[in-house]
């Protein structure tokens, strides 16, 4: 089975090498109905607050605080947005666990183990709560089914707020996967109330089927659907503003040219879409789509497999960049002796507890354990600032109801990110 990225090379710590090698062998990880679904048109005026004095990365000292509990291969932490303050931890093997008032509940929120395939990059990969979850109890999961294909299910909390039966789900979508890797796996609701789904290119070295550039397949794309409606017999609706509705291309597609988007997020203040896309063998990238200049990423082509980062991939030179969106951030897989291998997307910090972090987009790398920050309104291309070099295998970031940002260690721990002024 081809790996998505090279195996890590020797590093400064023998024990850390063992941890990274083990994690990489298991997973190469690459985060009410809307009134109209309209997004801001390109050229709309940027909110004045985003042009204020930039966030100063040199003015913050970053620390991590471990939260109680131990987990088995966690790949996501998120919140329900219902005022309960609960955190939900997704384990790749098929369990979703609840942290309530700082205590991990003994019984899982959802036990998905009977219905998924696991191993490598497969498993239970994504969780998103409906914007009206507090009143309708609906949430959505992304997983690889027993046939190895991507499946999106809808569930509803009924009698017990911390327990759901996996057999009560409703299938929204099944997407065939030609290989075992590059499943994407993340899903999240945008500020428009629609559900966004990140799909990898289907796997295989170098996207052998050129699926990311093919608008006739959902692989290698960002999808956007309306879970509150239905269209032409589908169990979900197609928003009227989706770029390929009524045009050549599949109606569900929002953006294309992605290799394996491992965690994307929306800035809770301005609705900016951040997409971290894992590279092939040389470069990792983060893409930024603003509502005011980029129509929220509507119809963007992020370049893969023509480009890896800002560089030609196929062909290796002289490639055409026409119609391609260059990444906001690019970093090499080997920098100053540190082995990066797989970008992990994070969040723009909008909490109030740590003002020194406000306005920073935080993200990291699975293998090197580095955490970087960049001002959300920095000019593109941007150079992020390394804020912390950890011993973690960073599989995900997450966001609490209060705007707290968390980092997930695939080896079993969740940490709160703390940033104090120097």
C-alpha positions in Angstrom: 0.0 0.0 0.0 1.6 3.3 -1.0 2.1 5.8 1.8 1.0 9.4 1.5 4.2 10.8 2.8 7.8 9.5 3.4 8.6 7.7 6.6 10.2 10.0 9.2 14.0 10.0 9.1 16.2 9.9 12.3 15.7 12.8 14.6 17.1 14.3 17.8 15.4 11.8 20.2 15.4 8.0 19.9 12.2 7.6 21.9 10.5 10.2 19.8 11.5 8.4 16.6 9.8 5.3 17.8 6.7 7.2 18.7 6.5 8.9 15.3 7.4 5.7 13.3 4.6 3.8 15.1 2.1 6.5 14.5 3.0 6.9 10.9 2.7 3.2 10.3 -0.9 3.4 11.6 -2.0 6.7 10.2 -0.7 9.4 7.8 -3.2 12.1 8.7 -3.0 14.6 6.5 -11.1 19.6 12.4 -31.3 26.3 12.0 -31.5 26.0 8.1 -29.8 28.9 6.3 -32.0 31.6 5.0 -30.4 31.8 1.5 -26.9 30.1 1.6 -25.5 33.1 -0.3 -21.8 33.9 0.2 -20.2 37.3 -0.1 -19.3 38.2 -3.7 -15.7 38.6 -4.7 -14.5 42.2 -4.0 -16.9 42.7 -1.1 -15.4 45.1 1.5 -13.1 43.4 4.0 -14.3 43.9 7.6 -12.5 46.9 9.1 -11.4 44.9 12.2 -9.4 42.5 10.1 -7.2 45.4 8.9 -6.3 46.5 12.4 -2.7 46.2 13.8 -1.5 42.6 13.1 -1.1 39.9 15.7 2.5 39.9 17.0 4.0 36.4 17.2 7.0 37.6 19.1 4.7 38.9 21.8 3.3 35.5 22.9 4.8 32.6 24.9 2.9 29.4 24.0 2.3 26.6 26.5 0.2 23.4 26.6 -2.0 22.3 29.5 -3.1 18.6 29.5 -6.7 18.1 30.1 -7.9 15.0 32.1 -8.4 11.7 30.4 -6.6 9.2 28.2 -7.7 8.2 24.8 -7.0 5.6 22.1 -5.7 7.1 18.9 -7.7 10.4 19.1 -8.1 12.2 15.8 -10.5 15.1 16.8 -11.9 17.1 19.7 -14.9 19.4 19.2 -17.9 20.9 20.9 -21.6 20.8 20.3 -22.3 24.5 20.5 -25.3 23.8 22.8 -24.1 25.7 25.9 -23.2 22.5 27.8 -19.5 23.1 27.6 -18.9 19.5 26.7 -16.0 18.3 24.6 -16.3 15.3 22.3 -13.2 13.3 21.5 -13.2 11.1 18.3 -11.1 8.0 18.4 -10.1 6.5 15.1 -11.1 3.0 16.2 -14.7 4.0 16.4 -15.6 5.6 19.7 -16.8 9.1 20.5 -16.2 10.0 24.1 -17.7 12.9 26.1 -15.8 15.2 28.5 -18.3 16.8 30.8 -17.2 19.2 33.5 -13.6 18.0 33.1 -14.5 14.3 33.5 -14.4 11.7 30.7 -17.7 9.9 30.9 -17.5 6.1 31.3 -19.9 5.3 28.5 -19.2 6.5 25.0 -21.4 9.0 23.2 -21.4 6.8 20.2 -19.8 3.3 19.6 -19.2 3.0 15.9 -16.9 0.0 16.0 -19.4 -2.5 14.5 -19.8 -0.6 11.3 -16.4 0.8 10.3 -13.1 -0.4 8.8 -10.0 0.8 10.6 -6.2 0.8 10.1 -3.8 3.1 8.3 -5.9 6.2 7.4 -9.3 4.5 7.7 -11.7 4.6 10.6 -13.9 7.1 12.4 -12.5 10.4 11.1 -15.0 13.3 11.5 -17.8 14.7 13.6 -19.8 17.9 13.2 -22.8 19.2 15.2 -25.8 20.8 13.5 -25.9 24.6 14.1 -29.3 23.9 15.7 -28.2 20.9 17.7 -29.5 22.4 20.9 -33.0 22.1 19.6 -32.9 19.3 17.0 -30.2 17.1 18.4 -28.7 16.3 15.0 -25.0 15.6 14.3 -23.0 14.1 11.5 -20.1 11.6 11.3 -17.6 10.8 8.6 -16.1 7.3 8.5 -14.9 4.5 6.3 -17.4 1.7 6.2 -16.7 -2.0 6.2 -16.1 -1.8 2.4 -13.4 0.9 2.9 -15.6 3.6 1.3 -16.3 7.0 2.8 -19.7 7.3 4.4 -21.5 10.3 5.9 -24.3 9.6 8.5 -26.8 11.8 10.3 -27.7 11.0 13.9 -30.1 12.5 16.5 -29.7 12.7 20.2 -33.0 11.6 21.8 -33.5 10.4 25.4 -30.0 10.6 26.8 -27.8 13.6 26.1 -24.5 11.7 26.3 -25.6 8.4 24.5 -26.6 7.6 20.9 -27.2 4.2 19.3 -25.2 3.8 16.0 -28.1 1.8 14.5 -30.3 4.9 14.5 -28.3 6.7 11.8 -29.4 8.0 8.4 -27.0 7.6 5.5 -26.5 10.8 3.6 -23.7 9.9 1.3 -21.4 7.1 0.3 -18.3 7.8 -1.8 -16.2 4.9 -3.3 -12.6 4.9 -2.4 -10.2 3.3 -4.9 -7.3 3.1 -2.3 -7.1 2.8 1.5 -5.4 6.2 2.0 -6.3 9.9 1.3 -9.9 9.6 2.7 -10.0 13.2 3.9 -12.5 12.7 6.7 -13.2 16.2 8.2 -16.6 17.9 8.0 -17.8 21.1 9.5 -20.7 23.6 9.2 -19.9 26.9 7.6 -21.3 30.3 8.6 -23.8 29.9 5.8 -25.4 26.9 7.7 -24.3 24.3 5.1 -22.2 21.2 5.7 -18.7 21.2 4.2 -16.9 17.8 3.6 -13.2 17.5 2.9 -12.4 14.6 0.5 -8.9 13.3 -0.3 -8.0 12.4 -3.9 -8.7 8.7 -3.3 -5.0 7.6 -2.6 -2.2 6.2 -4.6 1.1 8.0 -5.1 0.7 11.1 -7.2 -3.1 10.9 -7.7 -2.8 8.3 -10.5 -6.3 8.8 -11.7 -6.0 12.6 -11.7 -9.1 12.7 -9.6 -8.5 16.0 -7.9 -8.7 17.8 -11.2 -11.7 15.9 -12.5 -15.0 17.6 -11.8 -16.8 14.4 -12.5 -15.7 12.8 -9.2 -16.1 13.9 -5.6 -12.6 12.9 -4.7 -10.0 15.6 -4.1 -12.6 18.2 -3.5 -14.3 20.3 -0.8 -18.1 19.5 -0.9 -21.0 21.6 0.3 -24.5 20.3 1.0 -27.7 21.3 2.7 -28.6 18.8 5.3 -32.0 20.5 5.8 -33.3 19.8 2.3 -33.4 17.3 -0.5 -32.7 17.6 -4.2 -33.7 15.1 -7.0 -34.1 12.2 -4.7 -30.9 12.8 -2.7 -31.3 12.8 1.1 -29.8 16.3 1.2 -30.1 19.5 -0.7 -27.7 21.2 -3.2 -27.3 24.9 -2.4 -28.2 27.1 -5.3 -24.9 28.9 -5.0 -22.7 25.8 -5.4 -20.4 26.7 -8.4 -21.2 23.6 -10.6 -24.9 23.4 -10.1 -26.3 23.8 -13.6 -22.8 23.6 -15.1 -20.4 20.8 -16.1 -19.2 19.2 -12.9 -20.8 17.5 -9.9 -23.3 19.7 -8.1 -21.9 18.9 -4.6 -18.4 20.3 -5.4 -17.4 23.6 -3.7 -13.7 23.6 -4.5 -11.2 21.2 -6.2 -7.5 20.4 -6.6 -7.0 19.0 -3.1 -4.7 16.0 -2.2 -5.8 15.2 1.3 -7.3 18.0 3.3 -6.6 17.0 6.9 -8.6 19.4 9.0 -10.2 22.6 7.8 -12.0 25.2 9.8 -14.0 28.5 9.7 -12.9 31.6 11.6 -15.8 32.0 14.0 -15.5 35.8 13.7 -15.1 36.5 10.0 -16.1 33.2 8.3 -12.6 32.7 6.7 -12.1 29.1 5.5 -8.8 27.5 6.3 -7.8 24.3 4.5 -4.7 22.4 5.4 -3.7 20.1 2.5 -1.1 17.4 2.9 1.7 17.3 0.4 3.2 14.4 -1.6 6.9 14.4 -0.8 8.2 17.9 -0.6 5.8 20.6 0.5 2.9 21.0 2.9 0.3 23.8 2.4 -2.4 25.8 4.1 -5.1 27.6 2.0 -7.1 30.6 3.0 -10.4 31.6 1.4 -12.0 34.8 2.6 -15.7 35.8 2.1 -14.8 39.3 0.9 -12.1 38.6 -1.7 -12.5 34.9 -2.5 -16.3 34.3 -2.3 -15.4 31.8 0.5 -13.4 29.6 -1.9 -16.3 29.1 -4.3 -15.1 27.2 -7.3 -11.4 27.5 -6.3 -8.9 25.0 -7.8 -6.1 24.5 -5.3 -3.8 23.0 -7.9 -3.1 19.3 -7.0 -1.8 17.2 -8.9 -0.5 19.9 -11.2 1.1 21.6 -8.2 2.5 20.5 -4.9 2.4 23.7 -2.9 3.5 26.4 -5.2 5.7 24.0 -7.3 5.1 21.9 -10.4 4.4 18.3 -9.7 3.0 16.9 -13.0 4.7 17.9 -15.1 7.7 18.5 -13.0 8.5 21.8 -14.7 6.7 24.2 -17.0 3.3 23.5 -15.5 0.4 25.8 -16.1 -0.8 27.7 -13.0 -3.8 29.3 -14.9 -6.9 29.1 -12.8 -5.0 27.7 -9.8 -5.0 29.2 -6.3 -1.6 29.4 -4.7 -1.4 28.4 -1.0 -1.4 31.0 1.7 1.3 29.1 3.5 3.8 26.6 2.2 6.5 24.8 4.2 9.0 22.1 3.3 9.0 18.6 4.7 12.6 19.0 5.8 13.5 22.3 7.5 16.7 22.8 9.6 17.0 19.1 10.3 13.4 18.8 11.5 11.3 16.2 9.7 7.9 17.5 8.9 5.7 15.1 7.1 2.0 16.0 7.2 0.3 19.3 8.0 -2.5 19.3 10.5 -5.0 22.2 10.1 -6.0 24.2 13.1 -8.1 27.2 14.1 -8.1 31.0 14.3 -8.0 31.9 17.9 -11.0 33.9 18.9 -11.2 33.2 22.6 -11.0 35.8 25.4 -8.9 33.9 27.9 -5.6 34.6 26.1 -5.6 38.0 24.3 -2.0 37.5 23.2 -3.3 34.8 20.8 -6.2 36.7 19.4 -6.1 36.9 15.6 -3.6 34.0 15.2 -4.3 31.0 13.0 -2.7 28.0 14.8 -1.7 24.8 13.0 0.9 22.1 13.3 2.6 19.0 11.8 2.0 15.4 12.6 5.6 14.2 12.6 7.7 17.2 13.8 5.3 18.2 16.5 5.8 21.9 15.6 3.0 24.4 16.2 3.0 27.6 14.1 0.9 30.8 14.2 0.2 33.4 11.5 -1.9 36.6 11.6 -5.3 35.8 10.0 -5.1 38.8 7.7 -1.4 38.5 6.7 -0.6 39.1 3.0 -0.3 36.0 0.9 2.1 34.2 0.7 2.6 34.3 4.4 5.5 33.0 6.6 4.2 31.5 9.9 6.1 31.8 13.1 7.1 28.7 15.0 5.5 29.0 18.5 6.3 25.7 20.0 8.3 22.5 19.1 6.6 19.7 20.9 7.1 15.9 21.4 3.5 15.4 20.2 2.2 13.4 17.2 -0.3 16.1 16.3 -3.3 14.4 14.7 -5.8 17.3 15.1 -6.7 20.6 16.6 -10.1 21.5 18.1 -12.1 24.4 19.4 -14.2 24.7 22.5 -17.5 26.7 22.8 -15.6 29.5 24.4 -13.0 29.8 21.6 -10.3 27.8 23.5 -8.1 25.9 21.0 -7.0 22.4 21.7 -4.3 20.2 20.2 -4.7 16.4 19.9 -1.8 14.0 20.4 -2.5 10.8 18.5 -0.7 8.9 21.4 -3.7 9.6 23.6 -3.8 13.1 25.1 -5.7 16.3 24.6 -4.0 19.7 25.5 -5.4 23.2 25.9 -3.3 25.8 24.1 -2.4 28.7 26.4 -0.7 31.9 25.2 0.5 34.6 27.5 2.1 37.9 26.6 5.9 37.9 26.9 
